[in-house]
Amino acid sequence: MKYEIPREMFKQRLEDRLNFVFVDLLPAESTPVKFENVENIIYSSQFKTDFSAKFPNKTQNVLLYSLQKGDEAPAKAANDLAELGYHFVYFYNGSAADVVLDKGLN
């Protein structure tokens, strides 16, 4: 199943990781904000293969995001993972305005 989350929930999940895998769908050199302990897996035709090879446990909590305004990759990647049978897939569409300050978002 997949769920879109709002900014406040994204912020809360960043602060309280609770066994989540965070996946930034932008290339590491292109992401406007760097968070700790985040995987960078670029959304492409290889995404399903790359993700499932790295995270084979389909009950893993996953949070997909992109901080590029208007990027549809998080929703598309969430659909892909739901189709593969991942149970707990969350996605967030952010922007470069989401900056980190004192362990939280402004």
Gaussian input, Z-matrix of N, CA and C with variables (Angstrom, degrees):
# hf/3-21g

backbone

0 1
 N
 C     1     B1
 C     2     B2     1     A1
 N     3     B3     2     A2     1     D1
 C     4     B4     3     A3     2     D2
 C     5     B5     4     A4     3     D3
 N     6     B6     5     A5     4     D4
 C     7     B7     6     A6     5     D5
 C     8     B8     7     A7     6     D6
 N     9     B9     8     A8     7     D7
 C    10    B10     9     A9     8     D8
 C    11    B11    10    A10     9     D9
 N    12    B12    11    A11    10    D10
 C    13    B13    12    A12    11    D11
 C    14    B14    13    A13    12    D12
 N    15    B15    14    A14    13    D13
 C    16    B16    15    A15    14    D14
 C    17    B17    16    A16    15    D15
 N    18    B18    17    A17    16    D16
 C    19    B19    18    A18    17    D17
 C    20    B20    19    A19    18    D18
 N    21    B21    20    A20    19    D19
 C    22    B22    21    A21    20    D20
 C    23    B23    22    A22    21    D21
 N    24    B24    23    A23    22    D22
 C    25    B25    24    A24    23    D23
 C    26    B26    25    A25    24    D24
 N    27    B27    26    A26    25    D25
 C    28    B28    27    A27    26    D26
 C    29    B29    28    A28    27    D27
 N    30    B30    29    A29    28    D28
 C    31    B31    30    A30    29    D29
 C    32    B32    31    A31    30    D30
 N    33    B33    32    A32    31    D31
 C    34    B34    33    A33    32    D32
 C    35    B35    34    A34    33    D33
 N    36    B36    35    A35    34    D34
 C    37    B37    36    A36    35    D35
 C    38    B38    37    A37    36    D36
 N    39    B39    38    A38    37    D37
 C    40    B40    39    A39    38    D38
 C    41    B41    40    A40    39    D39
 N    42    B42    41    A41    40    D40
 C    43    B43    42    A42    41    D41
 C    44    B44    43    A43    42    D42
 N    45    B45    44    A44    43    D43
 C    46    B46    45    A45    44    D44
 C    47    B47    46    A46    45    D45
 N    48    B48    47    A47    46    D46
 C    49    B49    48    A48    47    D47
 C    50    B50    49    A49    48    D48
 N    51    B51    50    A50    49    D49
 C    52    B52    51    A51    50    D50
 C    53    B53    52    A52    51    D51
 N    54    B54    53    A53    52    D52
 C    55    B55    54    A54    53    D53
 C    56    B56    55    A55    54    D54
 N    57    B57    56    A56    55    D55
 C    58    B58    57    A57    56    D56
 C    59    B59    58    A58    57    D57
 N    60    B60    59    A59    58    D58
 C    61    B61    60    A60    59    D59
 C    62    B62    61    A61    60    D60
 N    63    B63    62    A62    61    D61
 C    64    B64    63    A63    62    D62
 C    65    B65    64    A64    63    D63
 N    66    B66    65    A65    64    D64
 C    67    B67    66    A66    65    D65
 C    68    B68    67    A67    66    D66
 N    69    B69    68    A68    67    D67
 C    70    B70    69    A69    68    D68
 C    71    B71    70    A70    69    D69
 N    72    B72    71    A71    70    D70
 C    73    B73    72    A72    71    D71
 C    74    B74    73    A73    72    D72
 N    75    B75    74    A74    73    D73
 C    76    B76    75    A75    74    D74
 C    77    B77    76    A76    75    D75
 N    78    B78    77    A77    76    D76
 C    79    B79    78    A78    77    D77
 C    80    B80    79    A79    78    D78
 N    81    B81    80    A80    79    D79
 C    82    B82    81    A81    80    D80
 C    83    B83    82    A82    81    D81
 N    84    B84    83    A83    82    D82
 C    85    B85    84    A84    83    D83
 C    86    B86    85    A85    84    D84
 N    87    B87    86    A86    85    D85
 C    88    B88    87    A87    86    D86
 C    89    B89    88    A88    87    D87
 N    90    B90    89    A89    88    D88
 C    91    B91    90    A90    89    D89
 C    92    B92    91    A91    90    D90
 N    93    B93    92    A92    91    D91
 C    94    B94    93    A93    92    D92
 C    95    B95    94    A94    93    D93
 N    96    B96    95    A95    94    D94
 C    97    B97    96    A96    95    D95
 C    98    B98    97    A97    96    D96
 N    99    B99    98    A98    97    D97
 C   100   B100    99    A99    98    D98
 C   101   B101   100   A100    99    D99
 N   102   B102   101   A101   100   D100
 C   103   B103   102   A102   101   D101
 C   104   B104   103   A103   102   D102
 N   105   B105   104   A104   103   D103
 C   106   B106   105   A105   104   D104
 C   107   B107   106   A106   105   D105
 N   108   B108   107   A107   106   D106
 C   109   B109   108   A108   107   D107
 C   110   B110   109   A109   108   D108
 N   111   B111   110   A110   109   D109
 C   112   B112   111   A111   110   D110
 C   113   B113   112   A112   111   D111
 N   114   B114   113   A113   112   D112
 C   115   B115   114   A114   113   D113
 C   116   B116   115   A115   114   D114
 N   117   B117   116   A116   115   D115
 C   118   B118   117   A117   116   D116
 C   119   B119   118   A118   117   D117
 N   120   B120   119   A119   118   D118
 C   121   B121   120   A120   119   D119
 C   122   B122   121   A121   120   D120
 N   123   B123   122   A122   121   D121
 C   124   B124   123   A123   122   D122
 C   125   B125   124   A124   123   D123
 N   126   B126   125   A125   124   D124
 C   127   B127   126   A126   125   D125
 C   128   B128   127   A127   126   D126
 N   129   B129   128   A128   127   D127
 C   130   B130   129   A129   128   D128
 C   131   B131   130   A130   129   D129
 N   132   B132   131   A131   130   D130
 C   133   B133   132   A132   131   D131
 C   134   B134   133   A133   132   D132
 N   135   B135   134   A134   133   D133
 C   136   B136   135   A135   134   D134
 C   137   B137   136   A136   135   D135
 N   138   B138   137   A137   136   D136
 C   139   B139   138   A138   137   D137
 C   140   B140   139   A139   138   D138
 N   141   B141   140   A140   139   D139
 C   142   B142   141   A141   140   D140
 C   143   B143   142   A142   141   D141
 N   144   B144   143   A143   142   D142
 C   145   B145   144   A144   143   D143
 C   146   B146   145   A145   144   D144
 N   147   B147   146   A146   145   D145
 C   148   B148   147   A147   146   D146
 C   149   B149   148   A148   147   D147
 N   150   B150   149   A149   148   D148
 C   151   B151   150   A150   149   D149
 C   152   B152   151   A151   150   D150
 N   153   B153   152   A152   151   D151
 C   154   B154   153   A153   152   D152
 C   155   B155   154   A154   153   D153
 N   156   B156   155   A155   154   D154
 C   157   B157   156   A156   155   D155
 C   158   B158   157   A157   156   D156
 N   159   B159   158   A158   157   D157
 C   160   B160   159   A159   158   D158
 C   161   B161   160   A160   159   D159
 N   162   B162   161   A161   160   D160
 C   163   B163   162   A162   161   D161
 C   164   B164   163   A163   162   D162
 N   165   B165   164   A164   163   D163
 C   166   B166   165   A165   164   D164
 C   167   B167   166   A166   165   D165
 N   168   B168   167   A167   166   D166
 C   169   B169   168   A168   167   D167
 C   170   B170   169   A169   168   D168
 N   171   B171   170   A170   169   D169
 C   172   B172   171   A171   170   D170
 C   173   B173   172   A172   171   D171
 N   174   B174   173   A173   172   D172
 C   175   B175   174   A174   173   D173
 C   176   B176   175   A175   174   D174
 N   177   B177   176   A176   175   D175
 C   178   B178   177   A177   176   D176
 C   179   B179   178   A178   177   D177
 N   180   B180   179   A179   178   D178
 C   181   B181   180   A180   179   D179
 C   182   B182   181   A181   180   D180
 N   183   B183   182   A182   181   D181
 C   184   B184   183   A183   182   D182
 C   185   B185   184   A184   183   D183
 N   186   B186   185   A185   184   D184
 C   187   B187   186   A186   185   D185
 C   188   B188   187   A187   186   D186
 N   189   B189   188   A188   187   D187
 C   190   B190   189   A189   188   D188
 C   191   B191   190   A190   189   D189
 N   192   B192   191   A191   190   D190
 C   193   B193   192   A192   191   D191
 C   194   B194   193   A193   192   D192
 N   195   B195   194   A194   193   D193
 C   196   B196   195   A195   194   D194
 C   197   B197   196   A196   195   D195
 N   198   B198   197   A197   196   D196
 C   199   B199   198   A198   197   D197
 C   200   B200   199   A199   198   D198
 N   201   B201   200   A200   199   D199
 C   202   B202   201   A201   200   D200
 C   203   B203   202   A202   201   D201
 N   204   B204   203   A203   202   D202
 C   205   B205   204   A204   203   D203
 C   206   B206   205   A205   204   D204
 N   207   B207   206   A206   205   D205
 C   208   B208   207   A207   206   D206
 C   209   B209   208   A208   207   D207
 N   210   B210   209   A209   208   D208
 C   211   B211   210   A210   209   D209
 C   212   B212   211   A211   210   D210
 N   213   B213   212   A212   211   D211
 C   214   B214   213   A213   212   D212
 C   215   B215   214   A214   213   D213
 N   216   B216   215   A215   214   D214
 C   217   B217   216   A216   215   D215
 C   218   B218   217   A217   216   D216
 N   219   B219   218   A218   217   D217
 C   220   B220   219   A219   218   D218
 C   221   B221   220   A220   219   D219
 N   222   B222   221   A221   220   D220
 C   223   B223   222   A222   221   D221
 C   224   B224   223   A223   222   D222
 N   225   B225   224   A224   223   D223
 C   226   B226   225   A225   224   D224
 C   227   B227   226   A226   225   D225
 N   228   B228   227   A227   226   D226
 C   229   B229   228   A228   227   D227
 C   230   B230   229   A229   228   D228
 N   231   B231   230   A230   229   D229
 C   232   B232   231   A231   230   D230
 C   233   B233   232   A232   231   D231
 N   234   B234   233   A233   232   D232
 C   235   B235   234   A234   233   D233
 C   236   B236   235   A235   234   D234
 N   237   B237   236   A236   235   D235
 C   238   B238   237   A237   236   D236
 C   239   B239   238   A238   237   D237
 N   240   B240   239   A239   238   D238
 C   241   B241   240   A240   239   D239
 C   242   B242   241   A241   240   D240
 N   243   B243   242   A242   241   D241
 C   244   B244   243   A243   242   D242
 C   245   B245   244   A244   243   D243
 N   246   B246   245   A245   244   D244
 C   247   B247   246   A246   245   D245
 C   248   B248   247   A247   246   D246
 N   249   B249   248   A248   247   D247
 C   250   B250   249   A249   248   D248
 C   251   B251   250   A250   249   D249
 N   252   B252   251   A251   250   D250
 C   253   B253   252   A252   251   D251
 C   254   B254   253   A253   252   D252
 N   255   B255   254   A254   253   D253
 C   256   B256   255   A255   254   D254
 C   257   B257   256   A256   255   D255
 N   258   B258   257   A257   256   D256
 C   259   B259   258   A258   257   D257
 C   260   B260   259   A259   258   D258
 N   261   B261   260   A260   259   D259
 C   262   B262   261   A261   260   D260
 C   263   B263   262   A262   261   D261
 N   264   B264   263   A263   262   D262
 C   265   B265   264   A264   263   D263
 C   266   B266   265   A265   264   D264
 N   267   B267   266   A266   265   D265
 C   268   B268   267   A267   266   D266
 C   269   B269   268   A268   267   D267
 N   270   B270   269   A269   268   D268
 C   271   B271   270   A270   269   D269
 C   272   B272   271   A271   270   D270
 N   273   B273   272   A272   271   D271
 C   274   B274   273   A273   272   D272
 C   275   B275   274   A274   273   D273
 N   276   B276   275   A275   274   D274
 C   277   B277   276   A276   275   D275
 C   278   B278   277   A277   276   D276
 N   279   B279   278   A278   277   D277
 C   280   B280   279   A279   278   D278
 C   281   B281   280   A280   279   D279
 N   282   B282   281   A281   280   D280
 C   283   B283   282   A282   281   D281
 C   284   B284   283   A283   282   D282
 N   285   B285   284   A284   283   D283
 C   286   B286   285   A285   284   D284
 C   287   B287   286   A286   285   D285
 N   288   B288   287   A287   286   D286
 C   289   B289   288   A288   287   D287
 C   290   B290   289   A289   288   D288
 N   291   B291   290   A290   289   D289
 C   292   B292   291   A291   290   D290
 C   293   B293   292   A292   291   D291
 N   294   B294   293   A293   292   D292
 C   295   B295   294   A294   293   D293
 C   296   B296   295   A295   294   D294
 N   297   B297   296   A296   295   D295
 C   298   B298   297   A297   296   D296
 C   299   B299   298   A298   297   D297
 N   300   B300   299   A299   298   D298
 C   301   B301   300   A300   299   D299
 C   302   B302   301   A301   300   D300
 N   303   B303   302   A302   301   D301
 C   304   B304   303   A303   302   D302
 C   305   B305   304   A304   303   D303
 N   306   B306   305   A305   304   D304
 C   307   B307   306   A306   305   D305
 C   308   B308   307   A307   306   D306
 N   309   B309   308   A308   307   D307
 C   310   B310   309   A309   308   D308
 C   311   B311   310   A310   309   D309
 N   312   B312   311   A311   310   D310
 C   313   B313   312   A312   311   D311
 C   314   B314   313   A313   312   D312
 N   315   B315   314   A314   313   D313
 C   316   B316   315   A315   314   D314
 C   317   B317   316   A316   315   D315

   B1=1.4463
   B2=1.5159
   B3=1.3062
   B4=1.4601
   B5=1.5175
   B6=1.3265
   B7=1.4566
   B8=1.5250
   B9=1.3208
   B10=1.4641
   B11=1.5157
   B12=1.3256
   B13=1.4578
   B14=1.5260
   B15=1.3379
   B16=1.4634
   B17=1.5242
   B18=1.3015
   B19=1.4686
   B20=1.5276
   B21=1.3244
   B22=1.4709
   B23=1.5227
   B24=1.3215
   B25=1.4617
   B26=1.5280
   B27=1.3344
   B28=1.4643
   B29=1.5264
   B30=1.3147
   B31=1.4647
   B32=1.5221
   B33=1.3253
   B34=1.4616
   B35=1.5257
   B36=1.3175
   B37=1.4660
   B38=1.5304
   B39=1.3295
   B40=1.4666
   B41=1.5207
   B42=1.3242
   B43=1.4626
   B44=1.5307
   B45=1.3168
   B46=1.4608
   B47=1.5177
   B48=1.2983
   B49=1.4656
   B50=1.5337
   B51=1.3097
   B52=1.4586
   B53=1.5276
   B54=1.2943
   B55=1.4651
   B56=1.5239
   B57=1.3005
   B58=1.4551
   B59=1.5200
   B60=1.3126
   B61=1.4513
   B62=1.5185
   B63=1.3211
   B64=1.4609
   B65=1.5205
   B66=1.3349
   B67=1.4604
   B68=1.5158
   B69=1.3328
   B70=1.4617
   B71=1.5194
   B72=1.3138
   B73=1.4539
   B74=1.5252
   B75=1.3128
   B76=1.4665
   B77=1.5282
   B78=1.3269
   B79=1.4646
   B80=1.5293
   B81=1.3110
   B82=1.4653
   B83=1.5245
   B84=1.3342
   B85=1.4635
   B86=1.5292
   B87=1.3387
   B88=1.4644
   B89=1.5210
   B90=1.3173
   B91=1.4571
   B92=1.5295
   B93=1.3310
   B94=1.4612
   B95=1.5312
   B96=1.3336
   B97=1.4604
   B98=1.5181
   B99=1.3068
   B100=1.4544
   B101=1.5333
   B102=1.3274
   B103=1.4606
   B104=1.5189
   B105=1.3274
   B106=1.4590
   B107=1.5207
   B108=1.3332
   B109=1.4605
   B110=1.5269
   B111=1.3101
   B112=1.4582
   B113=1.5214
   B114=1.3162
   B115=1.4587
   B116=1.5183
   B117=1.3050
   B118=1.4630
   B119=1.5221
   B120=1.3172
   B121=1.4597
   B122=1.5210
   B123=1.2977
   B124=1.4572
   B125=1.5279
   B126=1.3337
   B127=1.4583
   B128=1.5234
   B129=1.3240
   B130=1.4635
   B131=1.5275
   B132=1.3029
   B133=1.4692
   B134=1.5281
   B135=1.3235
   B136=1.4664
   B137=1.5354
   B138=1.3238
   B139=1.4595
   B140=1.5260
   B141=1.3152
   B142=1.4726
   B143=1.5235
   B144=1.3133
   B145=1.4635
   B146=1.5151
   B147=1.3303
   B148=1.4678
   B149=1.5280
   B150=1.3331
   B151=1.4618
   B152=1.5238
   B153=1.3305
   B154=1.4656
   B155=1.5278
   B156=1.3316
   B157=1.4669
   B158=1.5227
   B159=1.3206
   B160=1.4686
   B161=1.5286
   B162=1.3353
   B163=1.4708
   B164=1.5258
   B165=1.3287
   B166=1.4615
   B167=1.5345
   B168=1.3271
   B169=1.4689
   B170=1.5262
   B171=1.3161
   B172=1.4537
   B173=1.5231
   B174=1.3283
   B175=1.4645
   B176=1.5268
   B177=1.3237
   B178=1.4677
   B179=1.5266
   B180=1.3395
   B181=1.4636
   B182=1.5209
   B183=1.3308
   B184=1.4583
   B185=1.5211
   B186=1.3292
   B187=1.4612
   B188=1.5234
   B189=1.3149
   B190=1.4644
   B191=1.5187
   B192=1.3148
   B193=1.4633
   B194=1.5209
   B195=1.3197
   B196=1.4545
   B197=1.5178
   B198=1.3028
   B199=1.4612
   B200=1.5241
   B201=1.3051
   B202=1.4614
   B203=1.5294
   B204=1.3044
   B205=1.4655
   B206=1.5238
   B207=1.3314
   B208=1.4518
   B209=1.5180
   B210=1.3191
   B211=1.4661
   B212=1.5253
   B213=1.3092
   B214=1.4553
   B215=1.5271
   B216=1.3165
   B217=1.4630
   B218=1.5300
   B219=1.3467
   B220=1.4609
   B221=1.5323
   B222=1.3149
   B223=1.4656
   B224=1.5310
   B225=1.3298
   B226=1.4575
   B227=1.5267
   B228=1.3248
   B229=1.4635
   B230=1.5261
   B231=1.3311
   B232=1.4685
   B233=1.5285
   B234=1.3296
   B235=1.4725
   B236=1.5228
   B237=1.3188
   B238=1.4634
   B239=1.5260
   B240=1.3299
   B241=1.4628
   B242=1.5302
   B243=1.3190
   B244=1.4664
   B245=1.5363
   B246=1.3260
   B247=1.4619
   B248=1.5266
   B249=1.3374
   B250=1.4671
   B251=1.5242
   B252=1.3339
   B253=1.4628
   B254=1.5173
   B255=1.3262
   B256=1.4657
   B257=1.5269
   B258=1.3244
   B259=1.4647
   B260=1.5252
   B261=1.3085
   B262=1.4635
   B263=1.5258
   B264=1.3094
   B265=1.4598
   B266=1.5270
   B267=1.3138
   B268=1.4638
   B269=1.5213
   B270=1.3393
   B271=1.4575
   B272=1.5225
   B273=1.3342
   B274=1.4584
   B275=1.5180
   B276=1.3285
   B277=1.4591
   B278=1.5214
   B279=1.2941
   B280=1.4583
   B281=1.5038
   B282=1.3327
   B283=1.4560
   B284=1.5232
   B285=1.3065
   B286=1.4634
   B287=1.5247
   B288=1.3300
   B289=1.4634
   B290=1.5268
   B291=1.3231
   B292=1.4625
   B293=1.5266
   B294=1.3095
   B295=1.4665
   B296=1.5304
   B297=1.3013
   B298=1.4474
   B299=1.5280
   B300=1.3084
   B301=1.4615
   B302=1.5131
   B303=1.3064
   B304=1.4653
   B305=1.5151
   B306=1.3253
   B307=1.4577
   B308=1.5117
   B309=1.3056
   B310=1.4702
   B311=1.5019
   B312=1.2987
   B313=1.4607
   B314=1.5066
   B315=1.3211
   B316=1.4660
   B317=1.5033
   A1=109.36
   A2=115.51
   A3=119.78
   A4=109.20
   A5=114.59
   A6=121.22
   A7=109.25
   A8=116.70
   A9=119.71
   A10=107.55
   A11=116.61
   A12=120.01
   A13=110.42
   A14=116.61
   A15=120.01
   A16=111.34
   A17=116.04
   A18=123.67
   A19=112.92
   A20=116.63
   A21=119.50
   A22=111.77
   A23=117.36
   A24=119.62
   A25=110.17
   A26=117.07
   A27=120.42
   A28=109.48
   A29=116.19
   A30=121.47
   A31=110.86
   A32=116.48
   A33=120.94
   A34=111.20
   A35=116.96
   A36=120.26
   A37=111.19
   A38=117.70
   A39=120.13
   A40=111.01
   A41=116.14
   A42=120.70
   A43=111.64
   A44=117.65
   A45=123.80
   A46=108.71
   A47=117.52
   A48=122.83
   A49=114.33
   A50=119.67
   A51=123.84
   A52=114.20
   A53=116.54
   A54=122.23
   A55=114.49
   A56=117.46
   A57=121.72
   A58=110.09
   A59=115.89
   A60=122.52
   A61=105.60
   A62=117.17
   A63=122.60
   A64=108.26
   A65=115.88
   A66=120.97
   A67=108.96
   A68=114.77
   A69=121.85
   A70=106.38
   A71=116.82
   A72=121.38
   A73=113.90
   A74=116.74
   A75=120.86
   A76=109.56
   A77=117.51
   A78=119.06
   A79=110.30
   A80=117.36
   A81=121.87
   A82=112.29
   A83=117.55
   A84=119.42
   A85=112.63
   A86=118.15
   A87=121.15
   A88=114.30
   A89=117.33
   A90=119.40
   A91=110.25
   A92=118.26
   A93=120.46
   A94=114.04
   A95=117.45
   A96=121.92
   A97=108.62
   A98=116.91
   A99=121.73
   A100=109.37
   A101=116.19
   A102=121.83
   A103=107.94
   A104=116.79
   A105=121.12
   A106=110.65
   A107=115.45
   A108=122.71
   A109=113.06
   A110=115.49
   A111=122.31
   A112=108.76
   A113=116.06
   A114=121.96
   A115=108.67
   A116=117.52
   A117=122.18
   A118=107.39
   A119=114.86
   A120=120.55
   A121=105.84
   A122=116.60
   A123=122.10
   A124=109.06
   A125=115.20
   A126=118.86
   A127=109.42
   A128=114.81
   A129=121.93
   A130=107.50
   A131=116.16
   A132=119.85
   A133=111.70
   A134=117.57
   A135=122.92
   A136=113.23
   A137=117.62
   A138=120.67
   A139=113.16
   A140=117.60
   A141=120.85
   A142=110.99
   A143=116.10
   A144=121.19
   A145=111.09
   A146=116.94
   A147=121.27
   A148=111.14
   A149=116.58
   A150=119.70
   A151=110.97
   A152=117.16
   A153=119.34
   A154=112.15
   A155=117.91
   A156=120.13
   A157=110.59
   A158=116.12
   A159=120.57
   A160=112.34
   A161=116.67
   A162=121.97
   A163=109.81
   A164=117.88
   A165=120.46
   A166=114.61
   A167=118.10
   A168=121.91
   A169=109.81
   A170=117.21
   A171=121.36
   A172=113.61
   A173=117.17
   A174=119.73
   A175=111.57
   A176=116.73
   A177=122.52
   A178=109.75
   A179=117.54
   A180=121.80
   A181=107.84
   A182=116.13
   A183=122.01
   A184=109.16
   A185=116.32
   A186=120.85
   A187=108.03
   A188=115.75
   A189=123.26
   A190=108.81
   A191=116.92
   A192=118.13
   A193=111.52
   A194=113.05
   A195=122.16
   A196=106.14
   A197=116.87
   A198=120.94
   A199=111.06
   A200=115.88
   A201=121.72
   A202=106.26
   A203=115.85
   A204=121.42
   A205=110.99
   A206=115.41
   A207=121.00
   A208=115.21
   A209=118.13
   A210=121.80
   A211=109.23
   A212=117.10
   A213=122.03
   A214=112.31
   A215=117.38
   A216=121.41
   A217=113.34
   A218=120.57
   A219=118.16
   A220=113.18
   A221=117.80
   A222=120.96
   A223=110.76
   A224=116.99
   A225=120.59
   A226=111.20
   A227=116.44
   A228=120.50
   A229=110.66
   A230=117.42
   A231=121.09
   A232=110.14
   A233=117.21
   A234=120.49
   A235=110.84
   A236=116.03
   A237=120.43
   A238=111.41
   A239=116.32
   A240=119.46
   A241=111.38
   A242=117.23
   A243=120.33
   A244=109.82
   A245=117.15
   A246=121.47
   A247=111.76
   A248=116.38
   A249=120.86
   A250=112.39
   A251=117.25
   A252=120.47
   A253=115.28
   A254=118.69
   A255=120.65
   A256=108.12
   A257=116.11
   A258=121.60
   A259=115.10
   A260=118.00
   A261=121.19
   A262=110.50
   A263=116.16
   A264=122.46
   A265=108.33
   A266=115.01
   A267=121.85
   A268=107.29
   A269=116.64
   A270=118.32
   A271=110.24
   A272=113.53
   A273=121.79
   A274=108.97
   A275=115.81
   A276=121.93
   A277=107.87
   A278=117.03
   A279=121.19
   A280=112.28
   A281=114.21
   A282=120.68
   A283=108.08
   A284=115.90
   A285=120.73
   A286=111.24
   A287=118.42
   A288=121.35
   A289=111.89
   A290=117.40
   A291=121.31
   A292=109.11
   A293=116.22
   A294=120.27
   A295=109.99
   A296=115.12
   A297=120.31
   A298=110.06
   A299=115.28
   A300=120.86
   A301=107.70
   A302=117.98
   A303=122.17
   A304=112.53
   A305=116.58
   A306=123.48
   A307=114.26
   A308=119.44
   A309=119.88
   A310=110.61
   A311=115.11
   A312=120.13
   A313=109.51
   A314=116.21
   A315=119.96
   A316=109.67
   D1=150.76
   D2=179.76
   D3=-126.36
   D4=148.88
   D5=-177.09
   D6=-140.91
   D7=130.99
   D8=172.31
   D9=-85.31
   D10=136.13
   D11=-179.74
   D12=-116.74
   D13=150.40
   D14=176.95
   D15=-80.99
   D16=172.27
   D17=-177.40
   D18=-55.94
   D19=-43.51
   D20=-178.34
   D21=-63.49
   D22=-38.02
   D23=178.36
   D24=-70.28
   D25=-37.01
   D26=175.81
   D27=-59.75
   D28=-45.86
   D29=178.29
   D30=-59.22
   D31=-45.31
   D32=-179.73
   D33=-62.57
   D34=-42.85
   D35=179.89
   D36=-65.41
   D37=-35.48
   D38=176.71
   D39=-63.21
   D40=-38.47
   D41=-177.92
   D42=-76.65
   D43=-37.68
   D44=-178.28
   D45=-119.93
   D46=83.88
   D47=-170.41
   D48=-54.85
   D49=-36.99
   D50=175.06
   D51=42.67
   D52=53.12
   D53=175.93
   D54=62.01
   D55=30.60
   D56=176.53
   D57=-94.15
   D58=144.26
   D59=167.77
   D60=-99.68
   D61=122.64
   D62=178.46
   D63=-97.35
   D64=128.17
   D65=-178.46
   D66=-124.55
   D67=114.63
   D68=173.65
   D69=-86.85
   D70=123.06
   D71=-175.35
   D72=-86.57
   D73=-0.84
   D74=175.48
   D75=-93.51
   D76=153.39
   D77=173.50
   D78=-59.28
   D79=144.23
   D80=-176.14
   D81=-52.65
   D82=-37.15
   D83=-178.27
   D84=-78.22
   D85=-11.93
   D86=-177.70
   D87=-103.08
   D88=-13.21
   D89=-176.16
   D90=-71.80
   D91=133.22
   D92=-175.92
   D93=-74.66
   D94=-21.55
   D95=-177.84
   D96=-133.81
   D97=132.42
   D98=179.30
   D99=-103.30
   D100=122.21
   D101=174.49
   D102=-106.43
   D103=153.88
   D104=178.90
   D105=-75.52
   D106=150.08
   D107=175.04
   D108=55.14
   D109=49.09
   D110=178.71
   D111=-120.17
   D112=136.71
   D113=174.49
   D114=-87.39
   D115=140.71
   D116=172.20
   D117=-107.36
   D118=112.07
   D119=174.30
   D120=-128.65
   D121=110.91
   D122=-176.47
   D123=-67.29
   D124=135.04
   D125=176.81
   D126=-77.06
   D127=116.32
   D128=-179.02
   D129=-153.42
   D130=-172.45
   D131=177.69
   D132=-65.17
   D133=-17.10
   D134=178.97
   D135=-92.14
   D136=-1.96
   D137=-172.24
   D138=-55.04
   D139=-49.70
   D140=-178.02
   D141=-57.62
   D142=-45.85
   D143=-179.39
   D144=-65.03
   D145=-47.50
   D146=-178.73
   D147=-62.84
   D148=-44.75
   D149=-177.32
   D150=-66.87
   D151=-49.59
   D152=-176.24
   D153=-66.49
   D154=-28.13
   D155=175.81
   D156=-68.30
   D157=-37.69
   D158=-177.43
   D159=-82.96
   D160=-33.14
   D161=-177.43
   D162=-131.31
   D163=79.39
   D164=-177.24
   D165=-73.49
   D166=-18.93
   D167=-178.66
   D168=-73.83
   D169=110.27
   D170=-174.83
   D171=-78.92
   D172=-2.03
   D173=174.23
   D174=-99.73
   D175=4.79
   D176=178.14
   D177=-65.66
   D178=135.87
   D179=172.82
   D180=-73.69
   D181=126.73
   D182=-176.49
   D183=-125.72
   D184=133.93
   D185=173.55
   D186=-123.81
   D187=112.60
   D188=179.92
   D189=-97.72
   D190=139.26
   D191=178.01
   D192=-153.93
   D193=161.46
   D194=172.13
   D195=-143.46
   D196=136.08
   D197=178.41
   D198=-103.03
   D199=27.16
   D200=174.58
   D201=-103.44
   D202=114.08
   D203=-175.62
   D204=-53.94
   D205=132.34
   D206=178.28
   D207=81.35
   D208=1.50
   D209=-179.70
   D210=-71.27
   D211=127.19
   D212=179.79
   D213=-93.52
   D214=-0.38
   D215=-176.72
   D216=-57.82
   D217=-41.56
   D218=-178.85
   D219=-59.86
   D220=-44.01
   D221=179.51
   D222=-66.13
   D223=-41.59
   D224=179.57
   D225=-66.10
   D226=-43.15
   D227=179.07
   D228=-65.23
   D229=-38.22
   D230=177.41
   D231=-62.97
   D232=-41.37
   D233=175.99
   D234=-60.69
   D235=-44.22
   D236=-179.98
   D237=-59.60
   D238=-45.66
   D239=-178.07
   D240=-69.51
   D241=-36.27
   D242=176.40
   D243=-63.13
   D244=-40.66
   D245=177.28
   D246=-62.95
   D247=-32.81
   D248=178.29
   D249=-77.29
   D250=-9.43
   D251=177.65
   D252=100.62
   D253=10.60
   D254=175.44
   D255=-70.39
   D256=135.13
   D257=-170.68
   D258=-88.85
   D259=-33.85
   D260=-171.98
   D261=-125.42
   D262=79.77
   D263=-176.40
   D264=-113.66
   D265=121.88
   D266=179.08
   D267=-118.16
   D268=148.24
   D269=177.34
   D270=-139.77
   D271=150.15
   D272=-177.71
   D273=-134.57
   D274=130.22
   D275=174.64
   D276=-104.00
   D277=108.73
   D278=-177.75
   D279=-112.29
   D280=-159.17
   D281=177.37
   D282=-150.37
   D283=172.17
   D284=179.88
   D285=-65.20
   D286=-13.11
   D287=178.08
   D288=-73.32
   D289=-12.25
   D290=178.13
   D291=-80.11
   D292=88.61
   D293=-177.66
   D294=-105.75
   D295=155.20
   D296=-178.19
   D297=-92.15
   D298=133.87
   D299=176.35
   D300=-146.16
   D301=118.46
   D302=179.12
   D303=51.62
   D304=55.36
   D305=176.17
   D306=65.82
   D307=14.69
   D308=178.50
   D309=-146.39
   D310=177.29
   D311=177.54
   D312=-94.27
   D313=147.50
   D314=174.59
   D315=-70.67

